[in-house]
Amino acid sequence: MAIPSLGASRDKSEKRKEMKGLRFIVAMSLFCTCQAISRGLHPLILVPGNGGNQLEARLTSDYKPSSLLCNRWYPIVKDSEGWFRLWFDPSVLLPPFTKCFADRMMLYYDPDLDDFHNSPGVETRVPHFGSTQSLLYLDPNFIWKEITGYMASLVESLERVGYVTGETLFGAPYDFRYGLAAGGHPSRVGSKFLQDLKDLIEKASNSNGGKPVILVSHSLGGLFVLQLLNRNPLPWRKKFIKHFVALSAPWGGTVEEMLTFASGSTLGVPFVDPLDVRQEQRSSESNLWLMPNPKVFGGQKPLVITPNATYLANDITEFLDAIGFPQGVHPYTTRILPLLEQLNEPEVPVTCIIGTGVKTPETLVYGENGFDEQPDVIYGDGDGTVNMVSLLALESLWTDNKNQTLKVITVSDVSHTSILKNDAALDEIIGEISDINSLVSGRNFV
């Protein structure tokens, strides 16, 4: 397998001009009429990242509110069957309702069933599977629409080159709180999502004359897609998958996830106390999946430093104990840790598009006050969320497989989520998809 060096030829202005010119030709050749374009394009499915789609909930008689404010009357606005938007709900910005939100988002691990489940009395569902509707804005209401935009800019860019939602363009939202487990362990919600995604791939291909599908993921979605590919036989992959484009994929997890588990994270949401959401974030199965992978981060670099101990990537179980979350140890060691070993080559073409040059937490330094206070942070390179070693993990892991093609495209000064909106990043994404559709050989795997 030939893999380009980091940023290969991207810093050469002459090469960039050539590629932009080539992309213009490709885009113009595709841009005839929408009907003709739809017939010529490979169907494309968008798979969002953690928190990248709407999530709805309904409360049953088994629900036990943690306070009077969290009673079943809240929120007031529900549909006729009692469903309401759980994520994203702007009331999470108000401290009394932050705890209601956290209680309802909580997952619980049942050691007898060896699986995760919702809080008692909370039912959840993912709206608009198959459509891009719940990926565009986390809250589509007018006041919050632009603030909570997620994949809207990417979808608009795809539509400009001829993609049509419901015909050639599809979305695969999921309950991002849940993850997957290693073989021999049940994972009811995550496994159902993989089956739904597989069915959507086959449906999209069959409705487009048997053309194989382009899968475009963001962040955590890339881990789900890779698992889907490797859990299905090679003949199926060859028949139904044209290309896998992974945006900002955290192949080896992130140091920031250790910060989330230790001290909570507001995820950039103002007015929220990270300690109010810490327990809910610790309960998330997918968050455990995003812990630093020892296979990627190695066993030498300190990731968390305290007055009494230093924690490396292979010390996650000790770290979970130290932060006061011992109940996370068993599911991590039995379900997640073996899963982290499964970054195998799917033997279909893969392109990783990543942001670089954004300061990213690399080491967390805690003082005498412990984990209830935010740490001092030593930063390194990455996309602001995912460390560079994780973004580039596949380069080293797949280097010896001649049956695997891998391309890495870097975009300077673009963060983890702005890759879905930034003009330079969108230019790279749409250019790559245009090339995949037109079979142009100018963007070589060199």
Beta strands, then each sheet from edge to edge (+ up, - down):
strand 1: 44-47
strand 2: 55-59
strand 3: 84-87
strand 4: 107-110
strand 5: 115-118
strand 6: 122-125
strand 7: 169-171
strand 8: 213-218
strand 9: 241-247
strand 10: 304-305
strand 11: 310-311
strand 12: 350-356
strand 13: 360-365
strand 14: 376-380
strand 15: 406-412
sheet 1: 7+ 1+ 8+ 9+ 12+ 15+
sheet 2: 3+ 2- 6+
sheet 3: 4+ 5-
sheet 4: 11+ 10- 13- 14+
end
